């Protein structure tokens, strides 16, 4: 998640990039790079269909989130608090959503710290855990002081360079058209591939982005139907870029590593090293560190804004509750990063966990989009509800199957 933006970002960010590109920046980062590389290295292009499905899912859900923001001027967390007159139902919904987002962000944070540390380790050597601790400390200081905005644009630019390198090298490593078409259009889960499928979905369809998009869209275009067409094109364009980058990473890994898998986090840089030599390894290291550094700041911040909105707390970045929330996410993520014996597995599992959590946020989004009293003619149509429920059921089925396998039931 190169820049997992938060609801607290100023509107100038939305003005420069557009809300859709902010969302894309949120899922192109260490988790995406490592998960897509692992998928391509282990299974070739066979899981490209997963990225196509994830792209459709993120497009459907983020378009709904965008309409919520345009029609009400409120984010999903605020709408949850206002959706019922029963305070116990409001509290239960807020607790469920806040808990899911906290868990998801903490899992992502572990991957962010490990991914960023891996970039530094590739560049400078040294112990991965020591770099992760340093990155965590720097992120905490920047969050506490609010100085992180000063370096954010530079970090995003570095991530963009790394991403474009993967897209360009994908052209060189691209398989034959029939093999590419088969991977894209044939939904087959290879043996031992279910965790990777969930990870690809979880690293693309980020649950807290549903809360984020509904807030920042109003900062760009305000409210009302006037901006609906432009906002939809913004989402379509941005998601297309994100999926193209993810597919480029997978195709590059598939061609460069030829089904050999990855032996450790250092080997994730192999595709760019093969193509660009030492320069490729340096680009990878800098890009991965930048993605991890930015994400290790913004994931805890995103959790704090979402939890504050769901709980009805003031969304004040200097308040005690707000700071306690992001510190908790930072601390839990760091703990998992330090305890992990297999960094690649940690990062892939963190993305998969978000796919398991995704249905919780998606269900509340669908419910909110059917509130015709508040949304009027921007509420969900029946066809949109059918499509949203269909993609949600597929994610639930995949998540349920994985959980049953993990429990030894099937």
Helices and strands as residue ranges (DSSP letters): H 11-17, H 19-27, H 30-43, G 44-47, H 48-72, H 76-82, H 87-124, H 128-145, H 149-173, H 177-185, H 194-204, H 207-221, G 225-227, H 228-257, G 265-269, H 270-276, H 278-311, H 320-339, H 343-368, H 372-375, G 376-378, H 382-406
